Amino acid sequence: MIKKILLSAAALLYAVTALYSANVKLGIEVLRDNGFAPLKGKRVGLVTNPSGVDSHLNSTIDILYAAPGVNLVALFGPEHGVRGDAYAGDYVADSTDPVTGVPVFSIYGKNRQPSPDMLKGIDIMVYDIQDVGARSYTFISTLGLVMRACADLGIEVMVLDRPNPLGGEKVEGNVVEDGFYSFVSEFAIPYVYGLTVGELAVMINEEGLNKGERGDKPVVRCKLTVVPMEGWERDMLYSDTGLPWILPSPNIPTAQSAIDYPSAGICGEFNDYLNIGIGYTLPFEVFAAEWIDAHELKAKLDSYGLPGINFREIHFKPLFGRLQGKLIHGVQYYYTDYKAAAITMTQFYVMQAVHELYGKNPFELSPGRTSMFDKVCGSDYIRLNFSKNIRVDDIKDYWNKDAAAFKARSQKYYLY
């Protein structure tokens, strides 16, 4: 009965939104248009969250559950849970999906990798989550750990592809080095890697980049299928796709937030330094503090002549967090030429400007964040050399040293 209701509801929603037209057909839609053939007669597991929807906002959970001949037997909840009812960092508990009655196993709690017991009876594991294109965003780490677990048991993996909101041409950051693999740096890839999640899955599977959190695990490969999109091109940002943006996590409310995340998120590792808009309406889009002169900071940043970016003064009171209700001052940034901008460098130039103006050293203000900073950067070189004088010139070449080679090597995995 539930399956019939979901099928009818999906059909109704599709009819209501029939005039809505996207430029890109998502992997889940390509799979559906092909009659779910690869899943017919198989017991299916699904790793997803609220961002796993088609272009008409039907949940992948409900689509697969209602699909004729598809037996959806288990759901797997990464950070935030399959229906988005867990906040950032909160453990996700095992449960039962209230809509379908399908059991939900947590892979963001006691286990970050599915256990053999969780995978018992599954023939194929499907992954459908909107990526943001940055290495430290944990959903791709979840994908890698799922691939490892399935490889160990001979279970197929299917990735339903989605757009990289940063596009498929921008690559920035050094590759993760031995000793710095973690849940926020699971693979030997740059910080911004310029691949769709499907392309990334193929690359890590073929090249053995999926080393796991310790970095010393043996290479394993799973039987992998990627269902590609139709209509996506490498120079597309998310706004070019015509698709609705469904926030994959609370602090990525818009497609622009996905671009802002690698622009400010590394700086945001310092708890007692700058507010980057978390706790306000502009997550990852601003840099502010009580002690900053906004006009002065904007002038200093303008003096650098950074390509493709403009700054404006901003004053606001965070709605929650450490600075809740306090008036803080700083800058909001805008990419005027995205292709020309070095987006991950934005935060480092802001830190440089703040140090030049106020003598503030983030490593001294938040010494307890050293380990996490290194994990996010995939190396301790950035911290060891940037912390001395807070000068971008001391790290810029190192940060960029792997980008061109990685881009050249990854091109053979392009699906678009």
C-alpha positions as CSV (number, residue, x, y, z in Angstrom):
1,M,0.0,0.0,0.0
2,I,2.8,2.5,0.9
3,K,4.5,1.7,-2.4
4,K,1.3,2.5,-4.3
5,I,0.8,5.7,-2.4
6,L,4.4,6.8,-3.1
7,L,4.1,6.0,-6.8
8,S,0.9,8.0,-7.1
9,A,2.4,10.9,-5.1
10,A,5.5,10.9,-7.3
11,A,3.3,10.9,-10.5
12,L,1.2,13.8,-9.1
13,L,4.3,15.9,-8.2
14,Y,5.8,15.3,-11.6
15,A,2.5,16.4,-13.3
16,V,2.3,19.5,-11.2
17,T,5.8,20.5,-12.1
18,A,5.6,19.5,-15.8
19,L,6.4,23.0,-16.9
20,Y,9.7,23.0,-15.0
21,S,12.6,22.2,-17.3
22,A,16.2,21.6,-16.3
23,N,19.2,21.7,-18.7
24,V,20.7,18.6,-17.1
25,K,19.2,15.2,-16.5
26,L,20.5,13.6,-13.3
27,G,21.8,10.1,-12.8
28,I,18.6,9.1,-11.0
29,E,16.5,10.3,-13.9
30,V,18.6,8.5,-16.5
31,L,18.3,5.3,-14.4
32,R,14.5,5.8,-14.2
33,D,14.2,6.5,-17.9
34,N,16.0,3.2,-18.6
35,G,13.4,1.3,-16.4
36,F,15.8,0.7,-13.5
37,A,17.2,-2.2,-15.5
38,P,20.5,-2.6,-13.5
39,L,18.5,-2.9,-10.3
40,K,15.8,-5.3,-11.4
41,G,15.7,-8.5,-9.3
42,K,18.3,-7.3,-6.9
43,R,18.2,-6.4,-3.2
44,V,19.2,-2.7,-3.1
45,G,20.9,-0.7,-0.4
46,L,20.9,3.1,-0.8
47,V,23.3,5.8,0.7
48,T,21.6,9.1,0.4
49,N,20.3,12.3,2.2
50,P,17.8,15.0,1.4
51,S,19.9,16.2,-1.6
52,G,19.2,12.9,-3.3
53,V,16.2,14.0,-5.4
54,D,15.3,14.3,-9.1
55,S,14.7,17.6,-10.8
56,H,11.1,17.6,-9.6
57,L,12.1,17.1,-6.0
58,N,11.1,13.5,-5.7
59,S,13.3,11.7,-3.2
60,T,15.6,8.9,-4.5
61,I,14.4,6.9,-1.6
62,D,10.8,7.1,-2.7
63,I,11.6,6.7,-6.3
64,L,13.5,3.4,-5.8
65,Y,11.0,2.1,-3.2
66,A,8.2,2.7,-5.7
67,A,10.0,1.4,-8.7
68,P,8.5,-1.8,-10.2
69,G,10.9,-4.8,-9.8
70,V,13.3,-3.0,-7.4
71,N,13.6,-4.3,-3.9
72,L,14.9,-1.5,-1.7
73,V,16.0,-3.4,1.5
74,A,18.2,-0.9,3.4
75,L,19.1,2.8,3.7
76,F,22.4,4.1,5.0
77,G,22.5,7.5,6.8
78,P,25.7,9.6,6.5
79,E,26.2,12.9,8.3
80,H,22.8,14.6,8.8
81,G,20.8,11.3,8.1
82,V,18.9,10.1,5.1
83,R,16.0,12.5,5.7
84,G,18.1,15.3,7.1
85,D,16.9,15.1,10.6
86,A,20.4,15.1,12.3
87,Y,22.4,18.4,12.7
88,A,26.0,18.8,11.7
89,G,28.3,16.6,13.7
90,D,25.4,14.8,15.5
91,Y,25.6,11.1,15.6
92,V,23.1,9.4,13.3
93,A,21.3,6.5,14.9
94,D,20.0,3.3,13.4
95,S,16.2,3.6,12.8
96,T,13.4,2.8,10.5
97,D,12.4,5.2,7.7
98,P,9.0,6.4,8.7
99,V,7.8,6.8,5.1
100,T,8.8,3.5,3.6
101,G,9.4,1.3,6.6
102,V,12.8,0.4,5.3
103,P,15.6,-0.1,8.0
104,V,18.1,2.8,8.2
105,F,21.7,2.0,9.3
106,S,23.9,4.8,10.6
107,I,27.3,5.3,9.0
108,Y,27.9,8.5,10.9
109,G,28.1,7.4,14.5
110,K,29.8,4.3,15.9
111,N,30.4,3.2,12.4
112,R,31.5,5.3,9.4
113,Q,31.9,2.3,7.2
114,P,29.1,-0.2,6.8
115,S,29.7,-3.4,8.8
116,P,29.3,-6.9,7.2
117,D,26.1,-7.3,9.3
118,M,24.7,-4.1,7.8
119,L,25.4,-5.2,4.3
120,K,24.0,-8.7,4.7
121,G,21.5,-9.6,2.0
122,I,22.4,-6.6,-0.2
123,D,23.3,-7.3,-3.9
124,I,24.0,-3.7,-5.0
125,M,24.6,-0.5,-3.1
126,V,23.4,2.8,-4.7
127,Y,24.9,6.2,-3.8
128,D,23.1,9.4,-4.5
129,I,24.2,12.6,-2.7
130,Q,24.9,16.0,-4.0
131,D,28.6,16.7,-3.7
132,V,30.1,20.2,-3.2
133,G,33.5,19.6,-4.9
134,A,35.8,20.1,-1.9
135,R,37.9,17.3,-0.4
136,S,37.0,18.0,3.3
137,Y,33.3,17.7,2.7
138,T,32.6,14.3,4.3
139,F,30.1,12.7,1.9
140,I,32.8,11.7,-0.6
141,S,34.7,10.1,2.3
142,T,31.5,8.2,3.1
143,L,31.4,7.1,-0.5
144,G,35.0,5.8,-0.3
145,L,34.4,3.9,2.8
146,V,31.2,2.3,1.4
147,M,33.2,1.3,-1.7
148,R,35.8,-0.4,0.5
149,A,33.2,-2.2,2.5
150,C,31.4,-3.4,-0.5
151,A,34.6,-4.5,-2.3
152,D,35.5,-6.7,0.7
153,L,32.1,-8.6,0.3
154,G,31.9,-8.6,-3.5
155,I,28.9,-6.2,-3.5
156,E,28.3,-4.0,-6.5
157,V,28.3,-0.2,-6.1
158,M,26.3,2.2,-8.3
159,V,26.9,5.9,-8.2
160,L,24.1,8.1,-9.6
161,D,26.0,11.1,-10.9
162,R,25.3,14.7,-10.1
163,P,26.9,18.1,-11.0
164,N,30.0,19.4,-9.3
165,P,28.8,22.8,-8.3
166,L,32.3,24.2,-8.6
167,G,32.4,23.1,-12.3
168,G,34.7,20.5,-13.8
169,E,37.6,22.8,-14.6
170,K,38.8,24.3,-11.4
171,V,41.5,22.3,-9.5
172,E,43.3,23.8,-6.5
173,G,45.3,22.6,-3.5
174,N,48.0,20.1,-2.8
175,V,47.3,16.3,-2.8
176,V,47.0,14.7,0.7
177,E,50.3,13.4,2.0
178,D,51.1,10.3,4.0
179,G,50.3,10.8,7.7
180,F,47.4,13.2,7.0
181,Y,44.6,11.0,5.7
182,S,41.4,11.4,7.7
183,F,37.7,11.6,7.3
184,V,38.1,15.1,6.0
185,S,41.0,14.0,3.6
186,E,40.2,10.5,2.6
187,F,41.8,10.5,-0.8
188,A,45.0,11.5,-2.5
189,I,43.4,14.3,-4.4
190,P,43.6,18.2,-4.3
191,Y,41.4,20.2,-2.1
192,V,39.3,21.3,-5.1
193,Y,39.4,18.3,-7.5
194,G,37.2,19.3,-10.6
195,L,35.4,16.0,-10.9
196,T,31.8,14.9,-10.6
197,V,31.2,12.4,-7.8
198,G,30.9,9.7,-10.4
199,E,34.2,10.6,-12.0
200,L,35.8,10.7,-8.6
201,A,34.5,7.3,-7.8
202,V,35.9,5.8,-10.9
203,M,39.3,7.4,-10.4
204,I,39.7,6.3,-6.8
205,N,38.6,2.8,-7.7
206,E,40.9,2.5,-10.7
207,E,44.0,4.2,-9.2
208,G,43.8,2.9,-5.6
209,L,43.6,6.4,-4.1
210,N,41.0,5.2,-1.6
211,K,43.4,4.4,1.3
212,G,41.0,4.9,4.2
213,E,41.5,7.1,7.2
214,R,44.9,5.7,8.2
215,G,46.4,5.9,4.7
216,D,48.0,2.5,5.1
217,K,45.2,0.1,4.2
218,P,45.7,-2.2,1.2
219,V,44.1,-1.1,-2.1
220,V,40.8,-2.6,-2.8
221,R,38.5,-2.2,-5.8
222,C,34.8,-2.7,-6.0
223,K,32.6,-3.6,-9.0
224,L,31.5,-0.1,-9.8
225,T,28.9,1.4,-12.2
226,V,28.3,5.1,-12.7
227,V,25.0,6.2,-14.2
228,P,26.1,9.5,-15.9
229,M,24.0,12.6,-16.3
230,E,22.9,13.9,-19.6
231,G,23.5,17.5,-20.6
232,W,26.1,18.5,-18.1
233,E,29.3,20.2,-19.3
234,R,32.5,20.8,-17.5
235,D,32.3,24.6,-17.6
236,M,28.9,24.6,-15.9
237,L,28.4,26.0,-12.4
238,Y,25.2,24.8,-10.6
239,S,23.3,27.9,-11.7
240,D,23.8,26.8,-15.3
241,T,22.1,23.5,-14.8
242,G,18.5,24.7,-14.3
243,L,18.3,22.3,-11.4
244,P,16.9,23.2,-8.0
245,W,19.5,23.3,-5.2
246,I,18.7,21.1,-2.2
247,L,21.0,21.8,0.7
248,P,23.1,18.7,1.3
249,S,23.9,20.0,4.8
250,P,22.6,23.0,6.9
251,N,25.5,25.3,6.2
252,I,25.3,24.8,2.4
253,P,21.9,26.4,1.8
254,T,22.5,27.6,-1.7
255,A,24.7,26.6,-4.7
256,Q,26.8,29.7,-4.0
257,S,27.5,28.3,-0.6
258,A,29.2,25.4,-2.2
259,I,31.6,27.8,-3.9
260,D,32.1,29.7,-0.7
261,Y,32.8,26.6,1.4
262,P,36.4,26.0,0.0
263,S,36.9,29.8,0.0
264,A,36.5,30.2,3.8
265,G,36.1,26.8,5.4
266,I,39.8,26.2,6.1
267,C,40.0,29.5,7.9
268,G,36.8,28.5,9.8
269,E,38.7,25.7,11.5
270,F,40.0,28.4,14.0
271,N,37.3,28.7,16.6
272,D,38.5,31.9,18.3
273,Y,39.5,33.9,15.2
274,L,37.2,35.2,12.5
275,N,33.5,34.6,12.1
276,I,32.9,33.2,8.5
277,G,29.2,33.6,8.5
278,I,28.3,30.4,10.4
279,G,25.7,31.5,12.8
280,Y,24.4,34.1,10.4
281,T,22.6,34.1,7.1
282,L,25.8,34.1,5.0
283,P,27.7,30.8,5.8
284,F,31.3,30.8,4.4
285,E,30.6,34.2,2.6
286,V,32.1,36.7,5.1
287,F,35.1,37.3,7.4
288,A,34.3,39.4,10.5
289,A,35.2,40.1,14.1
290,E,34.4,42.6,16.8
291,W,37.8,44.2,16.6
292,I,38.0,44.7,12.8
293,D,37.6,48.1,11.0
294,A,35.6,47.0,8.0
295,H,36.7,49.9,5.8
296,E,40.3,49.3,6.7
297,L,40.2,45.6,5.9
298,K,38.4,46.1,2.6
299,A,41.1,48.7,1.6
300,K,43.9,46.3,2.5
301,L,42.4,43.5,0.5
302,D,41.7,45.7,-2.5
303,S,45.4,46.7,-2.4
304,Y,46.4,43.2,-3.2
305,G,44.7,43.4,-6.7
306,L,43.4,39.8,-6.5
307,P,42.0,38.6,-9.8
308,G,38.3,37.8,-10.1
309,I,37.2,39.0,-6.7
310,N,35.7,42.1,-5.1
311,F,35.1,42.9,-1.4
312,R,32.5,45.0,0.4
313,E,32.2,46.2,4.0
314,I,29.7,44.3,6.2
315,H,28.4,44.7,9.7
316,F,26.1,42.1,11.4
317,K,25.1,40.4,14.6
318,P,25.4,36.5,14.5
319,L,22.1,34.8,15.4
320,F,23.8,32.0,17.3
321,G,27.3,30.8,18.3
322,R,30.2,32.3,20.2
323,L,29.4,35.9,19.0
324,Q,25.7,35.7,19.2
325,G,24.1,39.1,19.4
326,K,27.4,41.0,19.2
327,L,28.0,43.5,16.4
328,I,30.9,42.4,14.3
329,H,32.6,44.0,11.3
330,G,34.4,42.7,8.2
331,V,34.1,42.0,4.5
332,Q,31.8,40.0,2.2
333,Y,33.4,38.8,-1.0
334,Y,32.0,38.3,-4.5
335,Y,33.6,36.4,-7.4
336,T,33.4,38.7,-10.4
337,D,35.4,36.3,-12.6
338,Y,35.1,32.8,-11.2
339,K,37.5,31.3,-13.8
340,A,40.2,33.8,-12.9
341,A,39.8,33.6,-9.1
342,A,41.9,31.3,-6.9
343,I,39.0,30.5,-4.6
344,T,40.8,28.6,-1.9
345,M,43.4,31.4,-1.6
346,T,40.7,33.9,-0.6
347,Q,40.8,32.9,3.1
348,F,44.6,33.0,3.2
349,Y,44.7,36.5,1.8
350,V,42.1,37.6,4.4
351,M,44.3,36.1,7.1
352,Q,47.3,37.9,5.8
353,A,45.4,41.2,5.7
354,V,44.2,40.7,9.3
355,H,47.7,39.9,10.4
356,E,49.1,43.0,8.7
357,L,46.5,45.3,10.2
358,Y,46.0,43.8,13.7
359,G,48.8,41.4,14.3
360,K,46.4,38.5,14.8
361,N,47.8,35.1,14.3
362,P,45.1,32.4,14.0
363,F,47.5,29.6,15.1
364,E,48.1,31.4,18.3
365,L,44.5,32.3,18.9
366,S,43.3,28.7,18.4
367,P,46.2,26.4,19.2
368,G,44.0,23.5,19.8
369,R,42.9,23.4,16.1
370,T,46.4,22.6,14.8
371,S,45.7,18.9,14.1
372,M,42.4,19.5,12.3
373,F,43.9,22.3,10.2
374,D,46.6,19.9,9.1
375,K,44.1,17.2,8.3
376,V,42.0,19.6,6.2
377,C,45.0,20.8,4.4
378,G,46.3,17.3,3.9
379,S,49.8,18.3,5.0
380,D,51.5,20.1,7.9
381,Y,53.6,22.2,5.4
382,I,50.9,24.9,5.1
383,R,50.7,25.4,8.9
384,L,54.5,25.2,9.5
385,N,55.2,27.8,6.8
386,F,52.1,30.1,6.9
387,S,52.1,30.4,10.7
388,K,55.6,32.1,10.8
389,N,54.7,35.3,9.1
390,I,51.1,34.8,7.8
391,R,52.2,35.5,4.2
392,V,50.5,33.8,1.3
393,D,53.7,33.9,-0.7
394,D,55.2,31.4,1.8
395,I,52.6,28.7,0.8
396,K,51.2,29.6,-2.6
397,D,53.6,27.6,-4.7
398,Y,53.3,24.5,-2.4
399,W,49.5,24.7,-2.3
400,N,49.4,24.8,-6.1
401,K,52.1,22.3,-6.8
402,D,49.9,19.3,-7.6
403,A,47.0,20.9,-9.4
404,A,48.2,20.8,-13.0
405,A,49.5,17.2,-12.8
406,F,46.3,16.0,-11.1
407,K,44.1,17.7,-13.7
408,A,46.1,16.1,-16.5
409,R,46.0,12.6,-14.9
410,S,42.3,12.8,-14.1
411,Q,41.2,13.7,-17.6
412,K,41.0,10.0,-18.7
413,Y,38.2,9.6,-16.1
414,Y,36.1,12.4,-17.5
415,L,32.5,11.3,-18.4
416,Y,31.6,14.7,-19.9
